[in-house]
Amino acid sequence: MSLTYLYLVLIALTVGGFYMGRSRAISLADGHIRSLHSRPNYYGYFVAIWCGIPALVVSVLWITMEQGIIQSLVLSDLPREVRNQDDSALSLVISDITNLATGNIPSRQDQPWLDEAAARYANLSQISLMAKSVVVLCLAIGGIAWGTKVIHKDMGTRVCVERVIRIILFLCSAVAILTTIGIVLSLLFESIRFFGKVSPVDFLFGLEWSPQTALREDQVGSTVKPTLEILAGIPTVVYGFFAALTVAPFFRELGATGGFVIASESALAAGVVMGIMIIPFVSSLSDDVIKAVPQAMREGSYGLGATQSETIRQVIIPAALPGIVGSLLLAASRAIGETMIVVMAAGLSANLTANPFEAVTTVTVQIVTLLVGDQEFDSAKTLAAFALGLMLFFVTLFLNVIALAVVNKYREQYE
């Protein structure tokens, strides 16, 4: 039984457990539903929980551990000279065995032990799948039998079910929180490693961008509403082509006419096209927020003798300001995280300048550039991406704090 079929059977059993528990409760009530402690559906949910959750937990744990166990068993049968290699070489061996066992082409050929190892890997995987299917289905069927047997009229199944749901919601929230903490810690630890190689002062205020570690002395690193919403749906690569083929040449020729030297790829071209891209977000969202201001506030302002201009400036805009700030923050976040437009219109020059006529780059573009291809995670070049990610994290956090302060200030006045 494949994993997909196993889960389909498990879902069917869980649904069947629900109806069996519900029917059992109705039969216990003997036609008097009000004599039950909880509604019949809660008895069904109780049986379904005992059918599905234990089987699902065991299945997930099994999947988490089976690969490591199978790989250990396969590696133990390999020749000694293969098993005594370093971790990176062993990972390649495991990859070749897995590829051959699943029908893909391995990187190495004509190894006498490879076919045997792949056959053993496939056999162990099949045995594991069969054992997992038996265990999971036995747990599901056993959960249905036990849950159906223990329920009775006075059983508080509603409390049990709601407690389980509360635990599930708590675990989901905990996963989100732990994921956020993991992202922050990974950025922090890798950035600390980077700043151990490069001074924070040079990183923040230096005028030269050269994060790669030199391998030779001659390398660079040896110095250390309808229309607007249509616009919102245009892919950023289209904006990038528009900036590179139309806007940038236009500014270059316009600058030459006025005696200014404007690069073919400049911050000005990227900034203008970026503004064209994010204007639909700000205007469309702000329009929706302003329309959502209660009509009673407008009528109350007019009733007190305020003009339309005064109503807009002193009533509507302050009431809608939290939503407007939110739209600005969304637009700023998209602009900060934009990559394609900057690559095509502003270039890749790591240039710290206030001159919009020169070619520049952005943090997101550099992160992509630094992590392209095979990289060593012990070099300053790769670790620089984590340092840039940490800086980007703090910038967006700062913007969120400011936006939250503005929202809270005006929300208190108009709630």
LUMDREN-439368 format. One line per 3 residues: number of its first residue (from 1); for each residue x, y, z of C-alpha. Coordinates in Angstrom, 1 decimal, padded with zeros to 4 digits. Each point is the difference from the previous one (the first is absolute). Layout:
N
NUM	X Y Z  ...
END
This chain:
415
1	000.0 000.0 000.0  001.5 003.3 -001.0  000.1 002.9 002.4
4	-002.8 001.9 -001.9  -002.4 -003.0 000.2  000.9 -000.5 003.7
7	-001.1 003.6 000.8  -003.1 -000.4 -002.1  -000.9 -003.1 002.0
10	000.8 001.8 003.2  -002.3 002.9 -000.9  -002.8 -002.5 -001.0
13	000.4 -001.8 003.4  -000.1 003.3 001.8  -003.2 001.1 -001.7
16	-001.5 -003.5 000.7  001.0 000.4 003.6  -001.8 003.2 000.3
19	-003.3 -001.5 -001.3  000.5 -003.1 002.2  000.5 002.2 003.1
22	-003.0 002.1 -000.9  -002.2 -003.0 -000.6  001.1 -001.6 003.2
25	-000.9 003.2 002.0  -003.5 000.1 -001.7  -000.6 -003.6 000.8
28	001.0 000.6 003.7  -002.4 002.8 000.2  -002.8 -002.3 -001.1
31	-001.7 002.8 -001.9  000.4 002.6 002.7  002.9 002.1 -001.3
34	-000.3 002.5 002.9  001.0 -002.8 002.4  003.5 000.1 -001.4
37	002.7 002.1 001.7  001.2 001.4 -003.4  -001.5 000.2 -003.4
40	000.3 -003.2 -002.1  002.6 001.6 -002.3  002.4 000.4 002.9
43	-000.1 -003.8 000.6  000.8 -000.4 -003.7  002.9 002.5 000.3
46	001.3 -001.9 003.0  000.2 -003.3 -001.8  001.5 001.7 -003.1
49	002.7 001.6 002.1  001.0 -003.3 001.5  000.0 -001.6 -003.5
52	002.0 002.7 -001.8  002.4 001.8 002.3  001.9 -002.9 001.5
55	000.4 -001.7 -003.4  001.0 003.3 -001.6  002.6 000.8 002.7
58	001.5 -003.5 -000.3  000.1 000.4 -003.8  001.8 003.3 000.2
61	002.5 -001.3 002.5  000.6 -003.1 -002.1  000.7 002.1 -003.1
64	002.3 002.3 002.0  002.2 -002.9 001.2  -000.2 -002.6 -002.8
67	002.4 001.6 -002.4  002.8 000.3 002.6  -000.5 -003.6 001.1
70	-000.1 -001.4 -003.5  003.1 002.0 -001.0  001.8 -001.3 003.1
73	-000.9 -003.6 -000.9  001.1 000.4 -003.6  003.3 001.8 000.9
76	000.8 -002.8 002.5  000.1 -002.5 -002.9  002.3 002.1 -002.2
79	003.7 -000.8 -000.4  002.3 001.3 002.7  001.8 002.5 -002.3
82	-003.4 001.5 -000.9  -001.2 000.3 003.6  003.2 001.6 001.2
85	-000.4 003.1 -002.2  -000.8 003.4 001.4  -003.5 001.3 000.4
88	-000.2 001.9 -003.3  001.2 -003.1 -002.0  -002.5 -002.2 001.9
91	-002.9 002.4 -000.8  000.9 -000.4 -003.7  000.0 -003.7 000.4
94	-003.4 000.0 001.6  -001.3 002.3 -002.8  001.2 -002.4 -002.6
97	-001.6 -003.0 001.7  -003.3 001.9 000.4  000.0 001.1 -003.6
100	000.7 -003.5 -001.3  -002.6 -001.5 002.3  -002.7 002.5 -001.2
103	000.8 -000.4 -003.7  002.2 003.1 -000.5  003.5 000.1 -001.4
106	002.8 000.0 002.6  003.1 002.1 -000.4  002.4 -003.0 000.1
109	-000.2 -003.1 -002.1  001.6 -003.5 -000.1  000.2 -000.3 003.8
112	-000.6 -003.7 001.0  -001.4 000.9 003.4  -002.4 002.7 -001.3
115	-002.6 -002.3 -001.5  -000.1 -002.2 003.1  -000.4 003.1 002.3
118	-002.7 001.4 -002.2  -001.9 -003.3 000.0  000.3 -000.2 003.8
121	-001.2 003.6 000.3  -003.0 -000.7 -002.1  -000.8 -003.2 001.9
124	000.3 001.7 003.4  -002.2 002.9 -001.2  -002.7 -002.5 -001.1
127	000.1 -001.8 003.3  -000.2 003.2 001.9  -003.0 001.1 -002.1
130	-001.8 -003.2 000.6  000.7 000.0 003.8  -001.0 003.6 000.2
133	-003.3 -000.7 -001.8  -000.8 -002.9 002.3  000.8 002.0 003.2
136	-001.9 003.1 -001.1  -003.1 -001.9 -001.0  000.0 -002.1 003.1
139	000.3 003.2 002.1  -002.9 001.6 -001.9  -002.3 -003.0 000.3
142	001.0 -000.5 003.6  -000.8 003.7 000.7  -003.5 -000.4 -001.6
145	-000.7 -003.2 002.1  001.3 001.6 003.2  -001.7 003.3 -000.5
148	-003.3 -001.6 -000.9  000.1 -002.3 003.0  000.8 002.6 002.7
151	-002.6 002.7 -000.9  -003.1 000.2 002.1  -002.9 002.4 000.5
154	001.6 002.0 002.8  003.4 000.2 -001.6  001.2 003.6 -000.5
157	001.2 -000.5 -003.6  -000.4 003.7 -000.8  002.5 001.0 002.7
160	002.4 -002.7 -001.3  -000.3 001.0 -003.6  000.4 003.7 000.8
163	003.1 -000.7 002.1  001.6 -001.9 -002.9  -000.9 002.8 -002.4
166	001.6 002.5 002.4  003.2 -002.1 000.2  000.1 -000.2 -003.8
169	-000.4 003.8 -000.4  002.7 000.5 002.6  002.4 -002.3 -001.8
172	-000.7 001.8 -003.3  000.7 003.3 001.7  003.2 -001.4 001.6
175	001.2 -001.2 -003.4  -000.4 003.5 -001.5  001.8 001.6 003.0
178	002.8 -002.6 000.0  000.4 000.5 -003.8  000.4 003.7 000.5
181	002.5 -000.5 002.8  002.0 -002.5 -002.1  000.2 002.5 -002.9
184	001.2 002.8 002.2  002.5 -002.3 001.8  001.4 -001.4 -003.3
187	000.4 003.6 -001.3  001.6 001.1 003.2  002.5 -002.9 000.3
190	001.1 000.1 -003.6  000.3 003.8 000.2  002.2 -000.3 003.1
193	002.3 -002.3 -002.0  000.1 002.5 -002.8  000.8 002.9 002.3
196	002.8 -002.1 001.4  001.6 000.3 -003.5  -001.1 003.5 -001.0
199	-000.2 003.0 002.3  -003.5 001.3 000.6  001.2 003.5 -000.6
202	001.3 -001.0 -003.5  -003.2 -001.8 -000.7  -002.3 002.9 000.9
205	002.1 003.0 -001.1  002.6 -001.4 -002.4  000.0 001.3 -003.6
208	001.3 -003.3 -001.6  -002.1 -003.2 -000.3  002.2 -003.1 -000.1
211	-001.4 -002.7 002.2  001.7 -003.0 -001.6  003.0 -001.6 001.6
214	003.1 000.1 -002.3  001.4 -003.2 -001.2  002.9 001.6 -001.7
217	001.9 003.2 000.7  -001.1 001.6 -003.3  -003.7 -000.4 000.7
220	-002.3 002.9 001.1  -000.7 -001.4 003.4  003.7 000.3 001.0
223	-000.6 003.6 001.2  -002.3 -001.4 002.8  -048.7 008.0 -011.9
226	-000.4 -001.6 -003.3  003.0 001.5 -001.9  002.1 000.2 003.1
229	-000.9 -003.5 001.0  000.9 -001.2 -003.5  003.4 001.6 000.6
232	000.3 -001.8 003.3  -000.4 -003.3 -001.8  002.9 000.6 -002.5
235	003.0 -002.3 000.8  003.1 001.9 001.2  002.1 -001.4 -002.8
238	-002.2 002.0 -002.4  000.7 003.1 002.0  003.7 -000.9 -000.1
241	000.0 -000.2 -003.8  -001.9 003.2 -000.2  002.5 001.7 002.2
244	003.0 -001.4 -001.9  -001.2 000.6 -003.5  -002.1 003.2 000.3
247	000.5 001.9 003.2  003.8 -000.3 000.5  000.8 001.1 -003.7
250	-002.5 002.8 000.3  001.7 001.4 003.2  003.5 -000.5 -001.6
253	-001.0 002.0 -003.0  -001.8 002.6 002.0  003.1 000.4 002.2
256	002.3 000.3 -003.0  -002.3 002.8 -001.3  000.3 001.9 003.3
259	003.7 -000.7 000.4  -000.3 -002.7 002.6  001.7 -003.4 -000.1
262	-002.6 -002.6 000.8  001.1 -003.7 000.0  -001.9 -002.5 -002.2
265	-000.9 -001.8 003.2  -000.9 002.5 002.7  -001.8 000.3 003.3
268	-002.2 002.6 -001.5  -001.4 -002.3 -002.7  -000.6 -002.8 002.6
271	-001.6 002.4 002.5  -002.4 001.5 -002.5  -001.1 -003.4 -001.3
274	-000.2 -001.3 003.6  -002.3 003.0 000.8  -002.2 -000.9 -003.0
277	-000.2 -003.6 001.4  -001.0 000.8 003.6  -002.4 002.9 -000.7
280	-002.8 -002.4 -000.8  000.4 -001.7 003.3  -000.1 003.3 002.0
283	-002.8 001.6 -001.9  -002.2 -003.0 -000.3  000.3 -001.0 003.7
286	-000.3 003.6 001.2  -003.2 000.4 -002.1  -001.5 -003.1 001.6
289	001.0 001.2 003.5  -001.5 003.5 -000.6  -003.2 -001.4 -001.3
292	-000.2 -002.2 003.1  -000.2 003.0 002.3  -003.6 000.0 001.5
295	-002.4 002.4 -001.8  -001.2 001.1 003.4  003.3 001.7 000.7
298	-000.3 002.0 -003.3  -003.6 001.0 000.8  000.9 000.9 003.5
301	002.7 002.3 -001.2  -002.3 001.7 -002.5  -002.6 000.3 002.7
304	002.4 002.0 002.1  000.6 002.4 -002.8  003.2 -001.3 -001.5
307	000.7 000.4 -003.6  000.9 -002.9 -002.3  003.6 001.0 000.0
310	000.1 000.1 003.9  -001.8 -003.3 000.2  002.6 -001.6 -002.2
313	002.9 001.5 001.8  -001.2 -000.3 003.6  -002.3 -003.0 000.0
316	000.4 -002.4 -002.9  003.8 000.1 -000.4  000.7 -000.5 003.8
319	-002.5 -002.8 000.2  001.4 -001.7 -003.0  003.6 000.7 000.9
322	000.8 -003.5 001.5  -001.1 -001.7 -003.2  001.9 002.6 -002.1
325	003.1 -000.6 002.0  -000.5 -003.8 -000.5  -000.2 000.5 -003.8
328	003.2 002.1 000.1  001.7 -002.6 002.1  -001.1 -002.8 -002.4
331	001.3 002.1 -003.0  003.3 000.7 001.8  000.5 -003.6 000.9
334	-000.5 -001.0 -003.6  002.4 002.7 -001.2  002.6 -001.1 002.5
337	-000.3 -003.7 -001.0  -000.1 000.7 -003.8  002.8 -001.6 -002.0
340	-000.9 -000.3 -003.7  -000.5 003.7 -000.7  003.2 001.0 001.8
343	002.1 -002.6 -001.8  -001.3 001.1 -003.4  -000.2 003.7 000.5
346	002.6 000.9 002.7  002.7 -002.5 -000.7  002.1 -002.0 002.4
349	002.5 002.6 001.1  000.6 000.0 003.8  000.2 003.8 000.1
352	-000.8 002.0 003.1  -001.0 003.4 -001.4  -002.8 002.5 000.3
355	000.2 000.8 -003.8  -003.0 -001.5 -001.7  001.7 000.2 -003.4
358	002.5 -002.8 000.9  -000.4 -003.7 -000.2  -000.8 -001.7 003.4
361	-001.2 -003.2 001.5  -002.3 -001.0 002.9  000.2 -002.4 002.9
364	-002.3 -002.6 -001.5  001.9 000.0 -003.3  003.3 -000.6 001.9
367	-001.6 -002.8 002.1  -001.0 -001.8 -003.2  003.4 000.6 -001.7
370	002.0 -001.2 003.0  -002.0 -003.3 000.3  -000.1 -001.0 -003.7
373	001.8 -003.2 -000.7  002.0 -002.3 002.2  001.3 002.0 003.0
376	002.1 -000.7 003.1  -001.8 001.1 003.2  003.3 000.7 001.7
379	001.0 002.9 -002.4  -000.8 003.6 000.6  -001.6 000.2 -003.4
382	-002.8 -002.4 000.9  -000.3 001.2 003.6  -000.5 003.6 -001.3
385	-003.4 -001.1 -001.3  -001.1 -000.8 003.6  001.3 003.4 001.2
388	-001.9 001.7 -002.7  -003.1 -002.0 000.9  000.4 001.1 003.6
391	000.2 003.7 -001.0  -003.0 -000.4 -002.2  -001.8 -001.7 003.0
394	000.7 003.0 002.2  -001.0 002.5 -002.6  -003.4 -001.6 -000.6
397	-000.4 -000.4 003.8  000.6 003.7 000.5  -002.6 000.8 -002.7
400	-002.5 -002.3 001.7  000.6 001.6 003.4  -000.6 003.5 -001.4
403	-003.1 -001.1 -001.8  -001.4 -001.7 003.1  000.6 003.1 002.1
406	-001.9 002.1 -002.5  -002.8 -002.5 -000.3  -000.4 -000.3 003.8
409	000.0 003.8 000.5  -002.8 000.7 -002.4  -001.9 -003.2 000.7
412	-000.5 001.1 003.7  -001.4 003.3 -001.2  -002.6 -001.5 -002.3
415	-001.2 -003.2 001.7
END
